[in-house]
Amino acid sequence: MSASDSMETNILKLIFQNVDFANIGDATGLRGASTPGSLYVSLHTSDPGESGSQASNETAYTSYARVAVARSAAAWDVTGAVASNIAAVSFPTCTGGTATVTHVGIGTSSSGAGVLLFSAALAASLAVSNTVQPEFAAGQLTVTAS
């Protein structure tokens, strides 16, 4: 059995925009958080895997940090079964060390293990070295529910 289009859209809106998912469970449905917080985008040097955490194979170039993106309709667009970033997601500029980034993740924590919600391979690996600033342009990070 597959998820309906409505299910896919509503679950993405709940996760990315903190929008209530009506008519699931009781009359109030699945409720968004009273304080929506952020999702955190991470960079990885190999596949963190489906059982991995945000820290699995996470890059460690000097000055690297995960990037917070608010769980809101101002930060994430959800159209049909696809969620995408509305603004650019810019990581800190590398100030030392090197890394080859091959994967991106979206999770729940600003640091540490954290729950990895989604991950994917980059279309092309990114060589990070001094003065390089990894960035995803608006609309470049997409999550498809299916």
N, C-alpha and C positions, 0 to 999 in steps of 0.2 A: 504494500500500500504506500502511496506517495502522499506528501503534504499538498494541500490545496494552495492555489495562488494566494488566497486570503490568509491562510496560515503563515506562509512564507513572509508576506509583507508585514503582518502584525508582529511576528516574532522579531524581525529585524527592527521594526519601529520601537519595540520594547527595549531591545538591547542597545541600539544606537541613539535613539531619540528620547528614551524614557517615557514613551507613550503607553498608557494603559492598553491592555489587550482585553477587550470587553467579552463577556459571555463565556468565560472559561472559569469553571468552578462556581463560586457564588455570584450574586448579582453584580458585584463590583469587578469581577474578572481578575486577571493577573494585573496587579497594580505596579506602576512604576515606583521608583524610590522617592521618598519625600525630599531627599537631598541627592540629586542624580549623580553627582560626581563626574568622573572622567573615565575614558578608556585610555590605555597606554600602548602606543605603537613602539615596537622593538625591532632591532635588526639582529640577524643571526648569520653565522658563518657556515652553517649547514642546516639541514632540516631538523627542526626541534621535535618533530614527530607528533603523532596523535596522542601519545601518552606523556609528552614532555610538558615542561612548565615554561614560563616566560624566560627563565634563566638558562634553559637548555640550548647550548651552542650559541649563546648570546655573544655578540661582538664585545670587545673590551678595549677599543682604541682610547687613547688618552682624551678625556673630556666628554666621552660618550655618555649619554643618558637617554632613557626612554622619553618619548614626547606625549604629554597629556593632550587629549582631544575631548572636549566636553561631550557628554551624552545629551545632545540637543539637536533640534531641527535646524539650528543655526550653524552647527558644525558638521552634521552628517545629512546627506540626502538619501531618502529611501524611496525608490520608484520601483513598483512591482517587487520582484524578488532580489533586488540589488541595492546595497547600501554603498555609498561612496563619500569620500571626504570633500567638503565644500571649499575649504581653504588649503593652501599648501601645508604640508607637515615637514618642518625643517628640524633636523637633528643638529646638535652642537658640532661646530667645526673641529676636525681632528687637530690636536695640538701635539701629537706624538704617537709613535707606534704605527703599525699598519694592520690592515685586516682586509679580507675579501668577503664581502657581504653577498650572500646568495639567497637569503630568505627574509621575509618580514612577518611579524606577528602582531596580533592585537590581543591585549589581555587586561587584567583588572588591577594590577599593582604598579606603583611607580618604581619599585625596586624589589629585589629578592625573587623568590621562586614564582609567586603569583600564578593565577589561573590563566593559562593560554586558551583563549576562546577560538581564535582563527589563526592560521598561518598559511603561507604560500611561497612558492619559489618566485624569485624575480625573473623577469623576462631575460635579463642579462645580469651577470654578476657585477658588483661594483667594487673596484679597488679603492680602498680608503687609506690615505696617507696624510701627512702634515698639510694643512690648509684645505683639505677636501671637506665639504659640507654635504652629507647625504640629504636628499630632499625628495619628497613625493609631491608633484604638482597637484593642484585641485583636480579631483575626479580620478586620480591615478590609483588610489587605494580602493579597490572594490571587493565587496564580499557578496557572493551570490548564494542564496538559499535555494536548495533544490532537493 
